[in-house]
Amino acid sequence: MANVRNLKKDINYVLGDIIEAVYIWELTNADKDNKKAEAIIEEAITTFDELITKVNQKDVENKKKHFKAVNMELEERGRNLIDKINSL
């Protein structure tokens, strides 16, 4: 992990791109129900808040291990959200 700033940028870009993909889906599928799409957006926002809170924790014993775990969680939750978008 290069630094905390890059991790925060990664979180922002990944989840921002997921939200953008949902908005694009909503625009191209205006005739379908958007409740599931809105739930995905809400989940992405919640994920963003939780991951940024974890990155900003000050009472971490091993910072390198902690940030690596946050990065792995970002990948896992991001893939989960992408799978949900693909299933719409």
PyMOL Python script that loads the backbone (N, CA, C, O; Angstrom):
from pymol import cmd

cmd.read_pdbstr("""\
ATOM      1  N   MET A   1       0.845  -1.163   0.000  1.00  0.00           N
ATOM      2  CA  MET A   1       0.000   0.000   0.000  1.00  0.00           C
ATOM      3  C   MET A   1       0.892   1.227   0.000  1.00  0.00           C
ATOM      4  O   MET A   1       1.729   1.398   0.886  1.00  0.00           O
ATOM      5  N   ALA A   2       0.713   2.067  -0.980  1.00  0.00           N
ATOM      6  CA  ALA A   2       1.564   3.246  -1.109  1.00  0.00           C
ATOM      7  C   ALA A   2       1.301   4.227   0.036  1.00  0.00           C
ATOM      8  O   ALA A   2       2.226   4.587   0.765  1.00  0.00           O
ATOM      9  N   ASN A   3       0.074   4.652   0.198  1.00  0.00           N
ATOM     10  CA  ASN A   3      -0.261   5.525   1.317  1.00  0.00           C
ATOM     11  C   ASN A   3      -1.770   5.592   1.504  1.00  0.00           C
ATOM     12  O   ASN A   3      -2.549   5.079   0.700  1.00  0.00           O
ATOM     13  N   VAL A   4      -2.145   6.240   2.589  1.00  0.00           N
ATOM     14  CA  VAL A   4      -3.561   6.318   2.949  1.00  0.00           C
ATOM     15  C   VAL A   4      -4.337   7.124   1.919  1.00  0.00           C
ATOM     16  O   VAL A   4      -5.482   6.795   1.608  1.00  0.00           O
ATOM     17  N   ARG A   5      -3.732   8.163   1.393  1.00  0.00           N
ATOM     18  CA  ARG A   5      -4.412   9.010   0.404  1.00  0.00           C
ATOM     19  C   ARG A   5      -4.820   8.192  -0.819  1.00  0.00           C
ATOM     20  O   ARG A   5      -5.926   8.354  -1.335  1.00  0.00           O
ATOM     21  N   ASN A   6      -3.932   7.315  -1.283  1.00  0.00           N
ATOM     22  CA  ASN A   6      -4.256   6.485  -2.448  1.00  0.00           C
ATOM     23  C   ASN A   6      -5.365   5.487  -2.126  1.00  0.00           C
ATOM     24  O   ASN A   6      -6.208   5.202  -2.977  1.00  0.00           O
ATOM     25  N   LEU A   7      -5.370   4.959  -0.914  1.00  0.00           N
ATOM     26  CA  LEU A   7      -6.440   4.038  -0.520  1.00  0.00           C
ATOM     27  C   LEU A   7      -7.784   4.763  -0.515  1.00  0.00           C
ATOM     28  O   LEU A   7      -8.784   4.217  -0.981  1.00  0.00           O
ATOM     29  N   LYS A   8      -7.815   5.978   0.004  1.00  0.00           N
ATOM     30  CA  LYS A   8      -9.049   6.758   0.007  1.00  0.00           C
ATOM     31  C   LYS A   8      -9.507   7.056  -1.423  1.00  0.00           C
ATOM     32  O   LYS A   8     -10.701   7.004  -1.720  1.00  0.00           O
ATOM     33  N   LYS A   9      -8.566   7.365  -2.296  1.00  0.00           N
ATOM     34  CA  LYS A   9      -8.912   7.614  -3.702  1.00  0.00           C
ATOM     35  C   LYS A   9      -9.473   6.359  -4.347  1.00  0.00           C
ATOM     36  O   LYS A   9     -10.447   6.427  -5.097  1.00  0.00           O
ATOM     37  N   ASP A  10      -8.858   5.200  -4.057  1.00  0.00           N
ATOM     38  CA  ASP A  10      -9.351   3.937  -4.610  1.00  0.00           C
ATOM     39  C   ASP A  10     -10.786   3.670  -4.166  1.00  0.00           C
ATOM     40  O   ASP A  10     -11.632   3.279  -4.971  1.00  0.00           O
ATOM     41  N   ILE A  11     -11.048   3.882  -2.888  1.00  0.00           N
ATOM     42  CA  ILE A  11     -12.401   3.676  -2.361  1.00  0.00           C
ATOM     43  C   ILE A  11     -13.381   4.594  -3.093  1.00  0.00           C
ATOM     44  O   ILE A  11     -14.455   4.163  -3.512  1.00  0.00           O
ATOM     45  N   ASN A  12     -13.002   5.845  -3.239  1.00  0.00           N
ATOM     46  CA  ASN A  12     -13.865   6.824  -3.898  1.00  0.00           C
ATOM     47  C   ASN A  12     -14.108   6.455  -5.359  1.00  0.00           C
ATOM     48  O   ASN A  12     -15.248   6.490  -5.821  1.00  0.00           O
ATOM     49  N   TYR A  13     -13.057   6.105  -6.087  1.00  0.00           N
ATOM     50  CA  TYR A  13     -13.194   5.789  -7.513  1.00  0.00           C
ATOM     51  C   TYR A  13     -14.010   4.522  -7.735  1.00  0.00           C
ATOM     52  O   TYR A  13     -14.905   4.501  -8.580  1.00  0.00           O
ATOM     53  N   VAL A  14     -13.710   3.474  -6.989  1.00  0.00           N
ATOM     54  CA  VAL A  14     -14.401   2.200  -7.187  1.00  0.00           C
ATOM     55  C   VAL A  14     -15.894   2.350  -6.910  1.00  0.00           C
ATOM     56  O   VAL A  14     -16.726   1.961  -7.730  1.00  0.00           O
ATOM     57  N   LEU A  15     -16.223   2.908  -5.771  1.00  0.00           N
ATOM     58  CA  LEU A  15     -17.637   3.020  -5.417  1.00  0.00           C
ATOM     59  C   LEU A  15     -18.340   4.082  -6.265  1.00  0.00           C
ATOM     60  O   LEU A  15     -19.528   3.950  -6.561  1.00  0.00           O
ATOM     61  N   GLY A  16     -17.626   5.119  -6.651  1.00  0.00           N
ATOM     62  CA  GLY A  16     -18.198   6.120  -7.561  1.00  0.00           C
ATOM     63  C   GLY A  16     -18.522   5.525  -8.917  1.00  0.00           C
ATOM     64  O   GLY A  16     -19.566   5.821  -9.498  1.00  0.00           O
ATOM     65  N   ASP A  17     -17.622   4.680  -9.424  1.00  0.00           N
ATOM     66  CA  ASP A  17     -17.877   4.018 -10.702  1.00  0.00           C
ATOM     67  C   ASP A  17     -19.056   3.058 -10.616  1.00  0.00           C
ATOM     68  O   ASP A  17     -19.823   2.924 -11.569  1.00  0.00           O
ATOM     69  N   ILE A  18     -19.200   2.398  -9.486  1.00  0.00           N
ATOM     70  CA  ILE A  18     -20.337   1.483  -9.303  1.00  0.00           C
ATOM     71  C   ILE A  18     -21.643   2.273  -9.305  1.00  0.00           C
ATOM     72  O   ILE A  18     -22.613   1.865  -9.944  1.00  0.00           O
ATOM     73  N   ILE A  19     -21.674   3.391  -8.601  1.00  0.00           N
ATOM     74  CA  ILE A  19     -22.880   4.222  -8.580  1.00  0.00           C
ATOM     75  C   ILE A  19     -23.182   4.759  -9.976  1.00  0.00           C
ATOM     76  O   ILE A  19     -24.339   4.805 -10.393  1.00  0.00           O
ATOM     77  N   GLU A  20     -22.145   5.161 -10.689  1.00  0.00           N
ATOM     78  CA  GLU A  20     -22.335   5.648 -12.057  1.00  0.00           C
ATOM     79  C   GLU A  20     -22.902   4.548 -12.953  1.00  0.00           C
ATOM     80  O   GLU A  20     -23.757   4.819 -13.797  1.00  0.00           O
ATOM     81  N   ALA A  21     -22.440   3.325 -12.781  1.00  0.00           N
ATOM     82  CA  ALA A  21     -22.950   2.207 -13.576  1.00  0.00           C
ATOM     83  C   ALA A  21     -24.427   1.970 -13.290  1.00  0.00           C
ATOM     84  O   ALA A  21     -25.190   1.643 -14.199  1.00  0.00           O
ATOM     85  N   VAL A  22     -24.832   2.130 -12.047  1.00  0.00           N
ATOM     86  CA  VAL A  22     -26.250   1.967 -11.703  1.00  0.00           C
ATOM     87  C   VAL A  22     -27.080   3.073 -12.354  1.00  0.00           C
ATOM     88  O   VAL A  22     -28.166   2.812 -12.871  1.00  0.00           O
ATOM     89  N   TYR A  23     -26.574   4.304 -12.329  1.00  0.00           N
ATOM     90  CA  TYR A  23     -27.307   5.398 -12.971  1.00  0.00           C
ATOM     91  C   TYR A  23     -27.446   5.167 -14.474  1.00  0.00           C
ATOM     92  O   TYR A  23     -28.495   5.444 -15.055  1.00  0.00           O
ATOM     93  N   ILE A  24     -26.400   4.666 -15.091  1.00  0.00           N
ATOM     94  CA  ILE A  24     -26.469   4.357 -16.522  1.00  0.00           C
ATOM     95  C   ILE A  24     -27.502   3.266 -16.774  1.00  0.00           C
ATOM     96  O   ILE A  24     -28.271   3.345 -17.731  1.00  0.00           O
ATOM     97  N   TRP A  25     -27.521   2.255 -15.922  1.00  0.00           N
ATOM     98  CA  TRP A  25     -28.516   1.186 -16.062  1.00  0.00           C
ATOM     99  C   TRP A  25     -29.921   1.764 -15.937  1.00  0.00           C
ATOM    100  O   TRP A  25     -30.817   1.404 -16.701  1.00  0.00           O
ATOM    101  N   GLU A  26     -30.110   2.668 -14.963  1.00  0.00           N
ATOM    102  CA  GLU A  26     -31.432   3.264 -14.779  1.00  0.00           C
ATOM    103  C   GLU A  26     -31.863   4.063 -16.013  1.00  0.00           C
ATOM    104  O   GLU A  26     -33.031   4.030 -16.401  1.00  0.00           O
ATOM    105  N   LEU A  27     -30.920   4.776 -16.624  1.00  0.00           N
ATOM    106  CA  LEU A  27     -31.259   5.566 -17.811  1.00  0.00           C
ATOM    107  C   LEU A  27     -31.595   4.686 -19.008  1.00  0.00           C
ATOM    108  O   LEU A  27     -32.484   5.018 -19.792  1.00  0.00           O
ATOM    109  N   THR A  28     -30.901   3.584 -19.153  1.00  0.00           N
ATOM    110  CA  THR A  28     -31.131   2.711 -20.298  1.00  0.00           C
ATOM    111  C   THR A  28     -32.310   1.769 -20.088  1.00  0.00           C
ATOM    112  O   THR A  28     -32.812   1.179 -21.044  1.00  0.00           O
ATOM    113  N   ASN A  29     -32.751   1.627 -18.847  1.00  0.00           N
ATOM    114  CA  ASN A  29     -33.879   0.738 -18.542  1.00  0.00           C
ATOM    115  C   ASN A  29     -34.960   1.516 -17.790  1.00  0.00           C
ATOM    116  O   ASN A  29     -35.377   1.122 -16.700  1.00  0.00           O
ATOM    117  N   ALA A  30     -35.394   2.593 -18.369  1.00  0.00           N
ATOM    118  CA  ALA A  30     -36.372   3.462 -17.707  1.00  0.00           C
ATOM    119  C   ALA A  30     -37.708   2.777 -17.470  1.00  0.00           C
ATOM    120  O   ALA A  30     -38.453   3.167 -16.571  1.00  0.00           O
ATOM    121  N   ASP A  31     -38.019   1.763 -18.266  1.00  0.00           N
ATOM    122  CA  ASP A  31     -39.303   1.088 -18.131  1.00  0.00           C
ATOM    123  C   ASP A  31     -39.328   0.056 -17.007  1.00  0.00           C
ATOM    124  O   ASP A  31     -40.395  -0.446 -16.657  1.00  0.00           O
ATOM    125  N   LYS A  32     -38.158  -0.269 -16.433  1.00  0.00           N
ATOM    126  CA  LYS A  32     -38.092  -1.279 -15.369  1.00  0.00           C
ATOM    127  C   LYS A  32     -38.153  -0.619 -13.996  1.00  0.00           C
ATOM    128  O   LYS A  32     -37.944   0.586 -13.856  1.00  0.00           O
ATOM    129  N   ASP A  33     -38.445  -1.437 -12.986  1.00  0.00           N
ATOM    130  CA  ASP A  33     -38.522  -0.962 -11.610  1.00  0.00           C
ATOM    131  C   ASP A  33     -37.112  -0.636 -11.097  1.00  0.00           C
ATOM    132  O   ASP A  33     -36.193  -1.439 -11.259  1.00  0.00           O
ATOM    133  N   ASN A  34     -36.945   0.523 -10.486  1.00  0.00           N
ATOM    134  CA  ASN A  34     -35.632   0.975 -10.032  1.00  0.00           C
ATOM    135  C   ASN A  34     -35.376   0.737  -8.551  1.00  0.00           C
ATOM    136  O   ASN A  34     -34.374   1.220  -8.023  1.00  0.00           O
ATOM    137  N   LYS A  35     -36.245   0.012  -7.870  1.00  0.00           N
ATOM    138  CA  LYS A  35     -36.058  -0.200  -6.438  1.00  0.00           C
ATOM    139  C   LYS A  35     -34.768  -0.960  -6.135  1.00  0.00           C
ATOM    140  O   LYS A  35     -34.062  -0.620  -5.185  1.00  0.00           O
ATOM    141  N   LYS A  36     -34.454  -1.980  -6.924  1.00  0.00           N
ATOM    142  CA  LYS A  36     -33.224  -2.742  -6.710  1.00  0.00           C
ATOM    143  C   LYS A  36     -31.996  -1.889  -7.016  1.00  0.00           C
ATOM    144  O   LYS A  36     -30.982  -1.978  -6.324  1.00  0.00           O
ATOM    145  N   ALA A  37     -32.094  -1.070  -8.044  1.00  0.00           N
ATOM    146  CA  ALA A  37     -30.983  -0.197  -8.405  1.00  0.00           C
ATOM    147  C   ALA A  37     -30.723   0.825  -7.301  1.00  0.00           C
ATOM    148  O   ALA A  37     -29.572   1.092  -6.955  1.00  0.00           O
ATOM    149  N   GLU A  38     -31.788   1.390  -6.754  1.00  0.00           N
ATOM    150  CA  GLU A  38     -31.633   2.358  -5.667  1.00  0.00           C
ATOM    151  C   GLU A  38     -31.039   1.692  -4.429  1.00  0.00           C
ATOM    152  O   GLU A  38     -30.270   2.315  -3.697  1.00  0.00           O
ATOM    153  N   ALA A  39     -31.391   0.429  -4.191  1.00  0.00           N
ATOM    154  CA  ALA A  39     -30.822  -0.300  -3.059  1.00  0.00           C
ATOM    155  C   ALA A  39     -29.314  -0.511  -3.251  1.00  0.00           C
ATOM    156  O   ALA A  39     -28.550  -0.456  -2.287  1.00  0.00           O
ATOM    157  N   ILE A  40     -28.900  -0.748  -4.474  1.00  0.00           N
ATOM    158  CA  ILE A  40     -27.470  -0.914  -4.757  1.00  0.00           C
ATOM    159  C   ILE A  40     -26.733   0.400  -4.497  1.00  0.00           C
ATOM    160  O   ILE A  40     -25.634   0.393  -3.942  1.00  0.00           O
ATOM    161  N   ILE A  41     -27.324   1.514  -4.890  1.00  0.00           N
ATOM    162  CA  ILE A  41     -26.705   2.819  -4.643  1.00  0.00           C
ATOM    163  C   ILE A  41     -26.581   3.070  -3.145  1.00  0.00           C
ATOM    164  O   ILE A  41     -25.540   3.527  -2.672  1.00  0.00           O
ATOM    165  N   GLU A  42     -27.637   2.774  -2.404  1.00  0.00           N
ATOM    166  CA  GLU A  42     -27.600   2.952  -0.953  1.00  0.00           C
ATOM    167  C   GLU A  42     -26.516   2.076  -0.316  1.00  0.00           C
ATOM    168  O   GLU A  42     -25.809   2.511   0.593  1.00  0.00           O
ATOM    169  N   GLU A  43     -26.397   0.841  -0.803  1.00  0.00           N
ATOM    170  CA  GLU A  43     -25.379  -0.061  -0.277  1.00  0.00           C
ATOM    171  C   GLU A  43     -23.971   0.456  -0.594  1.00  0.00           C
ATOM    172  O   GLU A  43     -23.068   0.343   0.234  1.00  0.00           O
ATOM    173  N   ALA A  44     -23.787   1.017  -1.780  1.00  0.00           N
ATOM    174  CA  ALA A  44     -22.489   1.575  -2.160  1.00  0.00           C
ATOM    175  C   ALA A  44     -22.126   2.758  -1.268  1.00  0.00           C
ATOM    176  O   ALA A  44     -20.974   2.897  -0.858  1.00  0.00           O
ATOM    177  N   ILE A  45     -23.097   3.603  -0.970  1.00  0.00           N
ATOM    178  CA  ILE A  45     -22.855   4.756  -0.101  1.00  0.00           C
ATOM    179  C   ILE A  45     -22.516   4.299   1.315  1.00  0.00           C
ATOM    180  O   ILE A  45     -21.604   4.834   1.946  1.00  0.00           O
ATOM    181  N   THR A  46     -23.246   3.321   1.801  1.00  0.00           N
ATOM    182  CA  THR A  46     -22.968   2.769   3.130  1.00  0.00           C
ATOM    183  C   THR A  46     -21.584   2.144   3.175  1.00  0.00           C
ATOM    184  O   THR A  46     -20.851   2.330   4.147  1.00  0.00           O
ATOM    185  N   THR A  47     -21.218   1.404   2.132  1.00  0.00           N
ATOM    186  CA  THR A  47     -19.893   0.791   2.045  1.00  0.00           C
ATOM    187  C   THR A  47     -18.818   1.867   2.067  1.00  0.00           C
ATOM    188  O   THR A  47     -17.814   1.724   2.764  1.00  0.00           O
ATOM    189  N   PHE A  48     -19.021   2.944   1.309  1.00  0.00           N
ATOM    190  CA  PHE A  48     -18.069   4.048   1.288  1.00  0.00           C
ATOM    191  C   PHE A  48     -17.863   4.601   2.693  1.00  0.00           C
ATOM    192  O   PHE A  48     -16.728   4.758   3.143  1.00  0.00           O
ATOM    193  N   ASP A  49     -18.958   4.894   3.383  1.00  0.00           N
ATOM    194  CA  ASP A  49     -18.874   5.457   4.729  1.00  0.00           C
ATOM    195  C   ASP A  49     -18.134   4.526   5.684  1.00  0.00           C
ATOM    196  O   ASP A  49     -17.291   4.973   6.462  1.00  0.00           O
ATOM    197  N   GLU A  50     -18.450   3.231   5.626  1.00  0.00           N
ATOM    198  CA  GLU A  50     -17.817   2.267   6.515  1.00  0.00           C
ATOM    199  C   GLU A  50     -16.325   2.132   6.244  1.00  0.00           C
ATOM    200  O   GLU A  50     -15.526   2.082   7.180  1.00  0.00           O
ATOM    201  N   LEU A  51     -15.939   2.072   4.962  1.00  0.00           N
ATOM    202  CA  LEU A  51     -14.527   1.907   4.627  1.00  0.00           C
ATOM    203  C   LEU A  51     -13.710   3.154   4.960  1.00  0.00           C
ATOM    204  O   LEU A  51     -12.579   3.036   5.431  1.00  0.00           O
ATOM    205  N   ILE A  52     -14.254   4.329   4.728  1.00  0.00           N
ATOM    206  CA  ILE A  52     -13.537   5.563   5.082  1.00  0.00           C
ATOM    207  C   ILE A  52     -13.380   5.653   6.597  1.00  0.00           C
ATOM    208  O   ILE A  52     -12.342   6.102   7.083  1.00  0.00           O
ATOM    209  N   THR A  53     -14.387   5.236   7.341  1.00  0.00           N
ATOM    210  CA  THR A  53     -14.280   5.219   8.799  1.00  0.00           C
ATOM    211  C   THR A  53     -13.163   4.284   9.237  1.00  0.00           C
ATOM    212  O   THR A  53     -12.403   4.613  10.148  1.00  0.00           O
ATOM    213  N   LYS A  54     -13.053   3.126   8.601  1.00  0.00           N
ATOM    214  CA  LYS A  54     -11.984   2.183   8.943  1.00  0.00           C
ATOM    215  C   LYS A  54     -10.614   2.751   8.592  1.00  0.00           C
ATOM    216  O   LYS A  54      -9.658   2.567   9.346  1.00  0.00           O
ATOM    217  N   VAL A  55     -10.508   3.437   7.459  1.00  0.00           N
ATOM    218  CA  VAL A  55      -9.221   4.019   7.066  1.00  0.00           C
ATOM    219  C   VAL A  55      -8.803   5.091   8.062  1.00  0.00           C
ATOM    220  O   VAL A  55      -7.615   5.230   8.351  1.00  0.00           O
ATOM    221  N   ASN A  56      -9.751   5.845   8.589  1.00  0.00           N
ATOM    222  CA  ASN A  56      -9.449   6.950   9.492  1.00  0.00           C
ATOM    223  C   ASN A  56      -9.254   6.535  10.941  1.00  0.00           C
ATOM    224  O   ASN A  56      -9.013   7.390  11.793  1.00  0.00           O
ATOM    225  N   GLN A  57      -9.352   5.254  11.242  1.00  0.00           N
ATOM    226  CA  GLN A  57      -9.134   4.794  12.614  1.00  0.00           C
ATOM    227  C   GLN A  57      -7.710   5.100  13.051  1.00  0.00           C
ATOM    228  O   GLN A  57      -6.755   4.854  12.315  1.00  0.00           O
ATOM    229  N   LYS A  58      -7.581   5.636  14.248  1.00  0.00           N
ATOM    230  CA  LYS A  58      -6.260   6.000  14.764  1.00  0.00           C
ATOM    231  C   LYS A  58      -5.677   4.945  15.706  1.00  0.00           C
ATOM    232  O   LYS A  58      -4.459   4.866  15.863  1.00  0.00           O
ATOM    233  N   ASP A  59      -6.524   4.143  16.327  1.00  0.00           N
ATOM    234  CA  ASP A  59      -6.065   3.178  17.329  1.00  0.00           C
ATOM    235  C   ASP A  59      -5.781   1.798  16.720  1.00  0.00           C
ATOM    236  O   ASP A  59      -6.231   0.775  17.236  1.00  0.00           O
ATOM    237  N   VAL A  60      -5.028   1.790  15.614  1.00  0.00           N
ATOM    238  CA  VAL A  60      -4.719   0.545  14.918  1.00  0.00           C
ATOM    239  C   VAL A  60      -3.321   0.093  15.335  1.00  0.00           C
ATOM    240  O   VAL A  60      -2.379   0.885  15.354  1.00  0.00           O
ATOM    241  N   GLU A  61      -3.206  -1.181  15.665  1.00  0.00           N
ATOM    242  CA  GLU A  61      -1.918  -1.694  16.128  1.00  0.00           C
ATOM    243  C   GLU A  61      -0.929  -1.844  14.971  1.00  0.00           C
ATOM    244  O   GLU A  61       0.192  -1.340  15.038  1.00  0.00           O
ATOM    245  N   ASN A  62      -1.346  -2.537  13.916  1.00  0.00           N
ATOM    246  CA  ASN A  62      -0.474  -2.752  12.760  1.00  0.00           C
ATOM    247  C   ASN A  62      -1.127  -2.062  11.557  1.00  0.00           C
ATOM    248  O   ASN A  62      -2.040  -2.616  10.944  1.00  0.00           O
ATOM    249  N   LYS A  63      -0.665  -0.871  11.223  1.00  0.00           N
ATOM    250  CA  LYS A  63      -1.309  -0.073  10.180  1.00  0.00           C
ATOM    251  C   LYS A  63      -1.250  -0.738   8.821  1.00  0.00           C
ATOM    252  O   LYS A  63      -2.236  -0.731   8.084  1.00  0.00           O
ATOM    253  N   LYS A  64      -0.114  -1.309   8.479  1.00  0.00           N
ATOM    254  CA  LYS A  64       0.030  -1.932   7.165  1.00  0.00           C
ATOM    255  C   LYS A  64      -0.972  -3.067   6.990  1.00  0.00           C
ATOM    256  O   LYS A  64      -1.622  -3.174   5.950  1.00  0.00           O
ATOM    257  N   LYS A  65      -1.091  -3.904   7.999  1.00  0.00           N
ATOM    258  CA  LYS A  65      -2.039  -5.020   7.954  1.00  0.00           C
ATOM    259  C   LYS A  65      -3.478  -4.507   7.910  1.00  0.00           C
ATOM    260  O   LYS A  65      -4.318  -5.058   7.199  1.00  0.00           O
ATOM    261  N   HIS A  66      -3.755  -3.462   8.666  1.00  0.00           N
ATOM    262  CA  HIS A  66      -5.100  -2.880   8.710  1.00  0.00           C
ATOM    263  C   HIS A  66      -5.495  -2.328   7.343  1.00  0.00           C
ATOM    264  O   HIS A  66      -6.599  -2.591   6.865  1.00  0.00           O
ATOM    265  N   PHE A  67      -4.607  -1.569   6.713  1.00  0.00           N
ATOM    266  CA  PHE A  67      -4.921  -0.984   5.415  1.00  0.00           C
ATOM    267  C   PHE A  67      -5.044  -2.046   4.338  1.00  0.00           C
ATOM    268  O   PHE A  67      -5.846  -1.907   3.415  1.00  0.00           O
ATOM    269  N   LYS A  68      -4.264  -3.092   4.447  1.00  0.00           N
ATOM    270  CA  LYS A  68      -4.370  -4.190   3.490  1.00  0.00           C
ATOM    271  C   LYS A  68      -5.733  -4.870   3.634  1.00  0.00           C
ATOM    272  O   LYS A  68      -6.357  -5.241   2.640  1.00  0.00           O
ATOM    273  N   ALA A  69      -6.184  -5.030   4.871  1.00  0.00           N
ATOM    274  CA  ALA A  69      -7.497  -5.637   5.116  1.00  0.00           C
ATOM    275  C   ALA A  69      -8.614  -4.752   4.571  1.00  0.00           C
ATOM    276  O   ALA A  69      -9.593  -5.258   4.023  1.00  0.00           O
ATOM    277  N   VAL A  70      -8.474  -3.438   4.718  1.00  0.00           N
ATOM    278  CA  VAL A  70      -9.476  -2.515   4.178  1.00  0.00           C
ATOM    279  C   VAL A  70      -9.509  -2.623   2.654  1.00  0.00           C
ATOM    280  O   VAL A  70     -10.581  -2.626   2.050  1.00  0.00           O
ATOM    281  N   ASN A  71      -8.338  -2.711   2.042  1.00  0.00           N
ATOM    282  CA  ASN A  71      -8.253  -2.841   0.584  1.00  0.00           C
ATOM    283  C   ASN A  71      -8.905  -4.143   0.117  1.00  0.00           C
ATOM    284  O   ASN A  71      -9.621  -4.152  -0.885  1.00  0.00           O
ATOM    285  N   MET A  72      -8.668  -5.223   0.825  1.00  0.00           N
ATOM    286  CA  MET A  72      -9.286  -6.507   0.472  1.00  0.00           C
ATOM    287  C   MET A  72     -10.808  -6.433   0.629  1.00  0.00           C
ATOM    288  O   MET A  72     -11.548  -6.979  -0.190  1.00  0.00           O
ATOM    289  N   GLU A  73     -11.268  -5.756   1.681  1.00  0.00           N
ATOM    290  CA  GLU A  73     -12.704  -5.601   1.887  1.00  0.00           C
ATOM    291  C   GLU A  73     -13.323  -4.769   0.757  1.00  0.00           C
ATOM    292  O   GLU A  73     -14.431  -5.058   0.305  1.00  0.00           O
ATOM    293  N   LEU A  74     -12.604  -3.735   0.305  1.00  0.00           N
ATOM    294  CA  LEU A  74     -13.073  -2.931  -0.818  1.00  0.00           C
ATOM    295  C   LEU A  74     -13.245  -3.798  -2.057  1.00  0.00           C
ATOM    296  O   LEU A  74     -14.264  -3.709  -2.741  1.00  0.00           O
ATOM    297  N   GLU A  75     -12.258  -4.632  -2.349  1.00  0.00           N
ATOM    298  CA  GLU A  75     -12.343  -5.515  -3.514  1.00  0.00           C
ATOM    299  C   GLU A  75     -13.522  -6.468  -3.405  1.00  0.00           C
ATOM    300  O   GLU A  75     -14.271  -6.654  -4.364  1.00  0.00           O
ATOM    301  N   GLU A  76     -13.685  -7.074  -2.230  1.00  0.00           N
ATOM    302  CA  GLU A  76     -14.759  -8.051  -2.029  1.00  0.00           C
ATOM    303  C   GLU A  76     -16.139  -7.400  -2.149  1.00  0.00           C
ATOM    304  O   GLU A  76     -17.011  -7.906  -2.855  1.00  0.00           O
ATOM    305  N   ARG A  77     -16.327  -6.281  -1.457  1.00  0.00           N
ATOM    306  CA  ARG A  77     -17.627  -5.625  -1.486  1.00  0.00           C
ATOM    307  C   ARG A  77     -17.903  -5.003  -2.849  1.00  0.00           C
ATOM    308  O   ARG A  77     -19.051  -4.964  -3.292  1.00  0.00           O
ATOM    309  N   GLY A  78     -16.859  -4.515  -3.516  1.00  0.00           N
ATOM    310  CA  GLY A  78     -17.019  -3.968  -4.865  1.00  0.00           C
ATOM    311  C   GLY A  78     -17.481  -5.030  -5.838  1.00  0.00           C
ATOM    312  O   GLY A  78     -18.384  -4.797  -6.641  1.00  0.00           O
ATOM    313  N   ARG A  79     -16.854  -6.209  -5.768  1.00  0.00           N
ATOM    314  CA  ARG A  79     -17.271  -7.315  -6.644  1.00  0.00           C
ATOM    315  C   ARG A  79     -18.713  -7.717  -6.369  1.00  0.00           C
ATOM    316  O   ARG A  79     -19.472  -8.009  -7.293  1.00  0.00           O
ATOM    317  N   ASN A  80     -19.084  -7.729  -5.104  1.00  0.00           N
ATOM    318  CA  ASN A  80     -20.449  -8.079  -4.720  1.00  0.00           C
ATOM    319  C   ASN A  80     -21.447  -7.087  -5.334  1.00  0.00           C
ATOM    320  O   ASN A  80     -22.487  -7.489  -5.857  1.00  0.00           O
ATOM    321  N   LEU A  81     -21.122  -5.796  -5.265  1.00  0.00           N
ATOM    322  CA  LEU A  81     -22.009  -4.786  -5.845  1.00  0.00           C
ATOM    323  C   LEU A  81     -22.073  -4.905  -7.362  1.00  0.00           C
ATOM    324  O   LEU A  81     -23.140  -4.730  -7.951  1.00  0.00           O
ATOM    325  N   ILE A  82     -20.946  -5.200  -7.999  1.00  0.00           N
ATOM    326  CA  ILE A  82     -20.925  -5.367  -9.451  1.00  0.00           C
ATOM    327  C   ILE A  82     -21.766  -6.565  -9.857  1.00  0.00           C
ATOM    328  O   ILE A  82     -22.471  -6.516 -10.865  1.00  0.00           O
ATOM    329  N   ASP A  83     -21.697  -7.644  -9.079  1.00  0.00           N
ATOM    330  CA  ASP A  83     -22.531  -8.805  -9.368  1.00  0.00           C
ATOM    331  C   ASP A  83     -24.023  -8.451  -9.267  1.00  0.00           C
ATOM    332  O   ASP A  83     -24.838  -8.930 -10.055  1.00  0.00           O
ATOM    333  N   LYS A  84     -24.360  -7.616  -8.298  1.00  0.00           N
ATOM    334  CA  LYS A  84     -25.762  -7.194  -8.148  1.00  0.00           C
ATOM    335  C   LYS A  84     -26.205  -6.352  -9.344  1.00  0.00           C
ATOM    336  O   LYS A  84     -27.335  -6.476  -9.816  1.00  0.00           O
ATOM    337  N   ILE A  85     -25.298  -5.489  -9.830  1.00  0.00           N
ATOM    338  CA  ILE A  85     -25.634  -4.682 -11.007  1.00  0.00           C
ATOM    339  C   ILE A  85     -25.853  -5.592 -12.215  1.00  0.00           C
ATOM    340  O   ILE A  85     -26.794  -5.392 -12.984  1.00  0.00           O
ATOM    341  N   ASN A  86     -24.995  -6.580 -12.378  1.00  0.00           N
ATOM    342  CA  ASN A  86     -25.105  -7.485 -13.509  1.00  0.00           C
ATOM    343  C   ASN A  86     -26.380  -8.320 -13.459  1.00  0.00           C
ATOM    344  O   ASN A  86     -26.872  -8.767 -14.495  1.00  0.00           O
ATOM    345  N   SER A  87     -26.909  -8.528 -12.271  1.00  0.00           N
ATOM    346  CA  SER A  87     -28.120  -9.345 -12.158  1.00  0.00           C
ATOM    347  C   SER A  87     -29.404  -8.530 -12.335  1.00  0.00           C
ATOM    348  O   SER A  87     -30.496  -9.098 -12.335  1.00  0.00           O
ATOM    349  N   LEU A  88     -29.288  -7.215 -12.486  1.00  0.00           N
ATOM    350  CA  LEU A  88     -30.499  -6.379 -12.655  1.00  0.00           C
ATOM    351  C   LEU A  88     -31.235  -6.701 -13.942  1.00  0.00           C
ATOM    352  O   LEU A  88     -32.265  -6.094 -14.233  1.00  0.00           O
TER     353      LEU A  88
END
""", "prot")
cmd.dss("prot")
cmd.show_as("cartoon", "prot")
cmd.util.cbc("prot")
cmd.orient("prot")
